[in-house]
Amino acid sequence: MVTSPSSVPRLVVAAPSSGSGKTTVATGLMAAFAARGLAVSPHKVGPDYIDPGYHALATGRTGRNLDAYLCGPELIAPLFLHGARGCDLAVVEGVMGLYDGAAGEGELASTAQVAKLLGAPVVLVVDASAQSRSVAALVHGFASWDPGVRIGGVILNKVGSDRHEALLREALESCGVPVLGALRRAEPVKVPSRHLGLVPVAERGAAAVDAVAAMADLVVRGCDLEALEALARSAGAVPGGSAPWTPGSPSHDHPSRSVERRGSKPVVAVAGGEAFTFSYAEHAELLAAAGAEVVTFDPVRDERLPEGTRGLVIGGGFPEVYAGELSANEPLRKAVAELAYSGAPVAAECAGLLYLCRELDGQPMCEVLDATARMTDRLTLGYRDAVAVGDSALAAAGTRMRGHEFHRTVVEPGAGAAPAWGVRAPVRRVEGFVQHGVHASYLHTHWASEPGVARRFVERCRTS
């Protein structure tokens, strides 16, 4: 029976560190519960775009992010309730180690903070491959570090044998934290990685389906699903009496009545396909709530923009992997350039920025921006505080937003004559490009934190 979103049963899957097996366990749990006929709401702590794709495959529902840095702690519960509407159970995959958050910001954006904001019990996934009795000290430390975090159980991962499992369980008997599962090492659940993490679902096709099925099988064979579901159902109402976030509500910048009277909905084309897989579901919802008709297109395969396109959103992804295919699609590159030079609104983030450059790794791109892009060995990663330097189709001058950078490319120059953002981190600098209707930047932002940007963008689509 579907429960009220405010009291939906829920679990947070966390770990002492990255690489412990959170994604395997969380995705496997989602798929296992869904196979039991439950409507499962999938969530991911932090700015990660790739894991939610596997979550969506496991549950048949949109994977959603919960990022207290990008959106603010006050939006975590409302965004969770929005995603969990109509569901029987929610599984939230953590980020990094349980207590790791934004650098220098204490618990902000950590899995622990999100668990407390949701009033959700935590299942700790421990890589037990190189320890036995020491596991008790590790679990005791994590369980006692913050009294506000309720660790409701442990899942032991990468267990070597029955004897190894017996030693681990014996050591944990004195901790007071129940063992809810023990998973053996398993090759089929491994997901290939490259320079920015796991390979996205959209690029793997049937192999991704098989991987998720293997994760579910591993969890079903090694975990006590009844105990895990009971733990999820022990969570009460979400603290604070929050209502679900609603992209079209008056409190979230609903489009004005004057906008609704002005005729047909402007078409906003959103890049998708294998090369552009990074997007937050709330962006399309906000655009639709602001009065747009949102249509997805594939820059690798589609030779034309959707009929009637008045605005363009090009999010993140892996254009460096598909540079040859993107370059070969000359008709679409020209169509994008024509739209941009007409003054139509174009919002581009990271991969979108690269696509708008003259070239990427020597391959011709859209030539909208007088800049070149290339791959490097250096990873640029981290949260950023940003302020809009000037007016653009996306933001008014002075608009403050928080963003996230995650790339191994460099764009030269890094900013145009009219930059997109002034950024503080780790040194103050300007970044990105504003020209005609284009706003292009490396920064990934979450528009739920500033819903007015979607309304402004659609308004510009109507009037450009």
GUFIKOL-404012 format. One line per field, with one value per residue (C-alpha): x, y, z. Coordinates in Angstrom, 2 decimals. Layout:
// GUFIKOL-404012
x <- X; ...
y <- Y; ...
z <- Z; ...
END
This chain:
// GUFIKOL-404012
x <- 0.00; 1.34; 2.11; 2.05; 5.21; 5.91; 6.25; 7.50; 9.71; 13.32; 16.93; 20.22; 22.99; 26.36; 29.95; 33.13; 34.76; 34.38; 34.90; 33.21; 30.29; 27.54; 26.40; 26.24; 24.25; 21.96; 21.16; 20.74; 18.37; 16.33; 15.99; 15.28; 12.52; 11.06; 10.99; 8.84; 6.22; 7.14; 7.22; 10.77; 11.92; 15.66; 17.87; 21.58; 23.37; 25.58; 26.04; 26.61; 24.76; 25.80; 24.57; 20.98; 20.92; 21.52; 18.96; 16.38; 17.12; 16.63; 13.33; 11.69; 11.52; 13.60; 16.78; 17.02; 19.82; 19.82; 22.61; 22.62; 25.40; 23.83; 20.25; 20.64; 19.70; 16.21; 15.35; 16.55; 13.32; 11.00; 12.96; 12.98; 9.23; 8.69; 10.58; 8.98; 5.42; 3.36; 6.07; 6.11; 9.76; 12.79; 16.46; 19.05; 22.61; 25.22; 28.35; 32.00; 32.36; 29.37; 30.72; 32.51; 31.00; 31.96; 35.61; 35.97; 32.20; 31.80; 28.96; 27.43; 26.46; 27.54; 25.52; 25.22; 23.62; 21.12; 20.24; 19.52; 17.49; 15.37; 15.19; 16.33; 18.18; 21.57; 22.80; 26.61; 28.31; 31.74; 34.45; 35.50; 38.00; 41.11; 39.89; 38.17; 37.87; 38.85; 35.49; 33.91; 36.11; 35.34; 31.56; 31.58; 33.43; 31.01; 27.95; 29.09; 30.64; 27.41; 24.49; 22.13; 22.94; 21.15; 23.11; 20.49; 22.56; 25.69; 26.11; 29.47; 30.83; 33.57; 33.47; 35.95; 34.43; 32.00; 34.78; 35.54; 31.87; 31.65; 34.64; 33.12; 29.71; 31.28; 33.29; 30.21; 28.04; 29.32; 28.60; 24.84; 24.56; 22.92; 24.45; 21.81; 23.80; 27.07; 28.03; 30.68; 33.06; 31.31; 32.69; 29.37; 28.36; 31.43; 30.63; 33.35; 34.84; 36.78; 38.13; 35.06; 33.73; 31.29; 30.24; 26.64; 23.65; 22.83; 26.13; 25.95; 22.52; 21.92; 25.17; 23.80; 20.59; 22.63; 24.79; 21.74; 20.24; 23.50; 23.47; 19.91; 20.78; 23.80; 21.67; 18.81; 21.21; 23.25; 20.92; 17.98; 15.44; 12.72; 14.94; 15.98; 12.38; 11.45; 14.30; 13.03; 9.53; 10.87; 11.47; 8.72; 7.58; 10.26; 11.38; 10.21; 6.80; 8.11; 5.77; 6.89; 8.72; 6.50; 8.07; 4.90; 3.77; 3.49; 6.28; 8.59; 8.22; 5.20; 5.06; 2.95; -0.54; 0.70; 3.12; 0.31; -1.82; 0.78; -0.05; 1.54; 4.32; 7.84; 9.80; 12.94; 15.22; 17.26; 20.34; 20.33; 21.58; 24.86; 27.02; 24.85; 23.61; 24.07; 20.92; 18.77; 15.14; 13.95; 15.34; 12.90; 10.11; 10.88; 11.01; 7.64; 6.16; 7.41; 5.39; 7.83; 7.34; 10.44; 11.70; 14.80; 17.14; 20.37; 23.29; 25.05; 22.19; 19.64; 20.49; 17.92; 16.75; 13.17; 10.55; 9.90; 12.89; 13.07; 15.64; 18.35; 19.67; 22.88; 23.90; 26.82; 28.12; 31.00; 31.43; 35.15; 34.27; 31.95; 33.88; 34.18; 30.47; 29.45; 31.80; 30.57; 27.00; 27.63; 23.96; 23.10; 26.24; 25.20; 21.62; 22.87; 25.13; 22.32; 20.02; 22.69; 23.58; 19.88; 19.87; 17.78; 18.47; 21.08; 22.12; 25.21; 26.97; 30.34; 29.83; 27.54; 30.32; 32.72; 30.16; 29.77; 33.53; 35.32; 36.85; 37.31; 40.57; 41.03; 37.54; 35.27; 32.33; 29.56; 31.90; 29.55; 32.29; 35.70; 37.45; 39.01; 38.66; 40.96; 41.38; 44.04; 45.33; 44.22; 40.95; 39.06; 36.61; 34.74; 31.88; 31.87; 30.15; 29.24; 27.65; 26.36; 28.74; 26.21; 22.71; 22.07; 19.18; 19.67; 20.36; 20.24; 23.48; 24.17; 22.29; 24.06; 24.14; 26.22; 27.70; 29.92; 32.83; 33.87; 35.98; 39.34; 39.17; 40.31; 38.78; 41.04; 40.34; 38.48; 36.21; 34.83; 34.69; 31.43; 31.97; 29.14; 30.18; 32.49; 33.67; 35.17; 37.21; 40.04; 40.99; 38.65; 38.23; 35.75; 34.54; 32.38; 30.81; 27.77; 27.13; 23.92; 21.51; 24.21; 25.16; 27.97; 30.03; 31.78; 29.53; 26.79; 23.99; 20.75; 17.92; 15.70; 17.92; 16.98; 13.82; 13.66; 16.37; 14.00; 11.23; 13.65; 14.94; 11.45; 10.41; 13.41; 12.38; 9.02; 10.39; 13.64
y <- 0.00; 3.44; 5.54; 9.28; 10.90; 12.53; 9.12; 7.00; 4.13; 5.00; 3.93; 5.71; 3.47; 4.81; 3.62; 4.51; 5.57; 5.62; 2.27; 0.27; -0.85; 1.73; 1.83; -1.96; -2.32; 0.68; -0.21; -3.87; -3.02; -0.76; -3.47; -6.19; -4.20; -3.21; -6.90; -7.50; -5.17; -2.08; 1.37; 2.43; 6.05; 6.31; 9.14; 10.02; 12.33; 14.89; 16.16; 12.77; 12.33; 8.78; 6.69; 8.00; 6.46; 3.02; 3.78; 4.62; 1.37; -0.53; 1.11; 2.39; 5.84; 8.97; 9.02; 12.25; 14.05; 15.45; 18.03; 20.25; 22.43; 23.16; 23.46; 24.30; 22.04; 23.52; 21.96; 18.41; 17.19; 18.92; 17.55; 14.08; 14.20; 15.39; 12.39; 9.94; 10.97; 7.86; 5.41; 2.56; 2.89; 5.11; 4.21; 6.99; 6.25; 8.27; 9.99; 9.35; 8.40; 8.82; 11.98; 13.49; 16.73; 19.94; 20.78; 23.09; 23.22; 20.71; 18.28; 20.32; 18.12; 14.93; 11.73; 12.08; 15.50; 14.28; 11.27; 13.59; 15.99; 13.04; 11.27; 8.14; 5.11; 4.40; 1.07; 1.04; -0.88; -2.05; -3.41; -6.38; -7.80; -7.03; -7.26; -9.49; -8.46; -4.86; -4.41; -4.04; -1.06; 0.56; 0.13; 1.21; 4.39; 5.29; 4.47; 6.58; 9.56; 11.56; 10.69; 12.30; 9.64; 6.33; 3.42; 0.72; -2.08; -3.19; -4.93; -6.65; -6.47; -8.44; -11.26; -13.98; -17.18; -18.66; -18.69; -15.02; -14.14; -16.04; -14.09; -10.77; -11.56; -12.73; -9.51; -7.36; -9.09; -6.70; -3.52; -3.52; -2.90; -5.83; -7.44; -7.20; -8.81; -10.37; -10.18; -12.29; -10.86; -10.93; -10.02; -9.56; -6.55; -4.54; -1.52; -0.17; 3.22; 5.88; 9.39; 10.76; 7.60; 4.89; 4.63; 5.95; 3.68; 5.38; 4.20; 0.57; -0.63; -4.30; -4.52; -1.99; -4.00; -7.13; -5.32; -4.08; -7.58; -8.97; -6.38; -7.33; -11.04; -10.43; -8.47; -10.99; -13.85; -12.04; -9.65; -9.96; -8.03; -8.45; -6.89; -4.09; -3.29; -3.34; -0.90; 1.38; 1.25; 2.24; 5.77; 8.13; 11.29; 13.40; 16.00; 19.57; 19.08; 19.83; 19.75; 18.25; 20.61; 21.65; 23.33; 25.22; 26.35; 30.08; 29.70; 28.44; 31.22; 30.02; 31.71; 34.84; 34.86; 37.27; 34.60; 32.05; 34.44; 35.01; 32.10; 28.75; 27.25; 27.95; 24.82; 24.38; 21.73; 19.78; 17.85; 14.14; 10.89; 9.18; 12.33; 14.45; 12.33; 14.78; 16.60; 17.08; 16.04; 19.21; 21.38; 20.01; 20.20; 23.84; 24.69; 23.01; 24.78; 28.08; 27.45; 25.68; 22.61; 20.56; 18.35; 16.15; 15.75; 13.82; 15.93; 12.78; 11.47; 14.24; 16.49; 19.13; 20.80; 20.01; 21.82; 25.33; 25.43; 28.79; 27.95; 25.38; 23.68; 21.65; 20.03; 17.84; 14.57; 13.19; 15.14; 14.33; 10.63; 11.42; 14.33; 12.57; 11.81; 15.28; 16.89; 14.69; 15.89; 19.16; 19.95; 20.04; 22.00; 24.64; 24.66; 25.23; 28.04; 29.70; 29.54; 30.97; 33.82; 34.68; 35.70; 32.78; 31.71; 28.97; 27.58; 25.35; 23.61; 21.85; 19.45; 22.04; 24.62; 22.32; 21.68; 25.42; 25.98; 26.25; 22.82; 20.01; 18.06; 19.36; 18.33; 21.16; 21.90; 24.50; 27.53; 29.67; 30.63; 31.93; 29.32; 25.87; 22.87; 19.93; 16.97; 17.10; 14.76; 17.16; 16.64; 19.80; 18.92; 20.78; 22.94; 26.61; 29.76; 31.89; 35.23; 36.28; 38.96; 40.50; 40.01; 36.93; 34.83; 32.63; 35.02; 38.69; 40.37; 39.70; 36.40; 34.11; 30.37; 27.44; 25.10; 22.10; 21.49; 18.02; 17.70; 16.83; 19.36; 22.94; 25.73; 28.50; 31.27; 30.36; 33.42; 35.70; 39.49; 39.12; 36.24; 34.09; 33.86; 35.29; 32.26; 31.94; 28.72; 28.14; 31.58; 34.29; 34.30; 34.92; 32.01; 31.23; 33.20; 35.42; 36.56; 37.14; 34.79; 32.30; 31.53; 28.92; 27.78; 24.82; 25.15; 22.59; 24.26; 22.97; 25.27; 24.24; 26.46; 29.48; 28.61; 32.11; 31.18; 28.76; 31.35; 33.97; 31.56; 30.67; 34.33; 35.10; 32.23; 33.90; 37.32; 36.62
z <- 0.00; -0.98; 2.09; 2.70; 1.29; 4.65; 6.30; 3.40; 4.66; 3.85; 4.16; 3.58; 2.24; 3.42; 3.87; 5.71; 2.42; -1.33; -3.02; -0.28; -2.47; -1.84; -5.45; -5.72; -2.51; -3.04; -6.66; -5.77; -2.93; -5.18; -7.81; -5.24; -3.55; -6.92; -7.93; -4.85; -6.27; -4.25; -5.83; -4.94; -4.93; -5.80; -4.53; -4.52; -2.09; -3.79; -7.36; -9.03; -12.35; -13.20; -10.26; -10.64; -14.12; -12.62; -9.92; -12.57; -14.36; -11.09; -10.14; -13.31; -11.70; -12.19; -10.11; -8.10; -6.28; -2.75; -2.47; 0.59; -0.81; -4.19; -2.93; 0.76; 3.70; 3.77; 0.38; 1.11; 2.73; 0.20; -2.77; -1.22; -0.64; -4.20; -5.56; -3.11; -3.89; -4.60; -3.48; -0.98; 0.00; -0.68; -0.89; -0.68; -1.79; 0.06; -1.20; -0.23; 3.44; 5.76; 7.42; 4.40; 3.12; 1.34; 2.07; 5.03; 5.64; 8.48; 7.87; 5.02; 2.06; 3.82; 3.82; 7.60; 7.27; 4.68; 6.86; 9.79; 7.64; 6.47; 9.83; 8.01; 9.43; 7.90; 6.57; 6.66; 3.84; 4.98; 2.70; 4.81; 2.34; 4.43; 8.01; 10.53; 14.20; 13.44; 11.73; 15.19; 16.06; 12.72; 13.04; 16.70; 15.76; 12.97; 15.09; 18.05; 16.23; 15.85; 18.17; 15.64; 13.05; 13.56; 12.08; 11.93; 10.45; 8.61; 5.27; 4.94; 1.39; -0.38; 2.16; 1.22; 2.66; 5.17; 7.76; 7.09; 7.47; 10.78; 12.17; 11.11; 12.61; 15.86; 16.16; 15.55; 18.17; 20.87; 18.83; 19.11; 15.34; 13.55; 10.46; 7.73; 4.97; 3.86; 0.19; -1.50; -4.06; -7.45; -10.87; -12.74; -10.63; -11.60; -13.75; -16.06; -15.22; -17.07; -16.43; -14.60; -12.94; -14.00; -17.62; -17.82; -18.42; -21.73; -23.19; -22.04; -23.15; -22.35; -20.37; -17.88; -17.53; -16.86; -14.28; -12.36; -12.45; -11.05; -8.25; -7.36; -7.37; -5.12; -2.63; -2.65; -1.95; 0.69; 2.53; 4.89; 2.86; 5.47; 8.14; 5.80; 4.91; 8.61; 9.30; 6.54; 8.02; 11.44; 10.16; 11.26; 9.55; 7.89; 10.48; 10.30; 8.74; 5.23; 2.26; -1.06; -3.39; -6.29; -9.34; -10.20; -6.75; -5.93; -3.37; -6.10; -8.69; -10.63; -14.04; -14.08; -15.53; -18.19; -19.41; -19.65; -21.72; -24.40; -26.64; -27.35; -25.27; -26.52; -27.36; -25.25; -26.72; -24.15; -25.28; -24.46; -25.93; -25.13; -25.18; -22.87; -19.99; -17.09; -16.01; -12.94; -13.37; -11.66; -14.48; -17.05; -14.46; -13.76; -17.46; -17.99; -14.96; -16.38; -19.53; -21.88; -24.01; -23.21; -26.06; -25.89; -28.87; -29.52; -30.85; -32.07; -34.22; -34.88; -37.82; -36.88; -33.72; -32.67; -34.69; -33.39; -31.00; -29.23; -26.57; -25.98; -22.84; -23.18; -19.92; -18.94; -20.27; -22.28; -25.53; -25.38; -25.83; -28.76; -30.29; -33.65; -33.91; -32.72; -35.20; -38.05; -37.47; -39.29; -40.03; -36.32; -35.42; -37.94; -36.63; -33.08; -34.23; -36.18; -33.18; -30.88; -33.23; -33.62; -29.97; -28.76; -25.15; -24.82; -21.41; -21.54; -18.65; -18.83; -21.77; -23.32; -23.00; -24.88; -27.61; -28.24; -28.64; -32.00; -31.51; -29.00; -29.19; -32.73; -33.88; -35.13; -32.83; -33.08; -33.26; -31.19; -28.72; -29.71; -27.60; -27.92; -25.61; -24.98; -22.66; -19.94; -17.23; -14.49; -12.65; -11.69; -8.94; -6.24; -5.09; -6.05; -4.80; -7.82; -8.64; -12.08; -13.36; -15.75; -17.09; -19.23; -20.47; -17.42; -14.56; -13.67; -12.62; -8.96; -8.84; -6.40; -6.95; -5.86; -8.42; -8.90; -11.29; -12.42; -15.57; -17.07; -19.87; -20.23; -22.30; -23.58; -22.85; -19.67; -19.85; -22.50; -22.61; -20.71; -18.22; -16.89; -13.25; -10.68; -8.72; -5.27; -5.04; -4.38; -5.79; -7.01; -10.77; -13.56; -15.66; -18.67; -21.49; -22.00; -25.56; -27.49; -25.68; -24.66; -21.06; -21.10; -18.13; -16.53; -13.48; -12.91; -10.97; -9.50; -10.54; -7.64; -5.49; -7.63; -9.61; -11.07; -13.58; -15.34; -15.43; -16.76; -19.41; -20.67; -20.65; -22.88; -25.17; -25.62; -26.38; -28.30
END
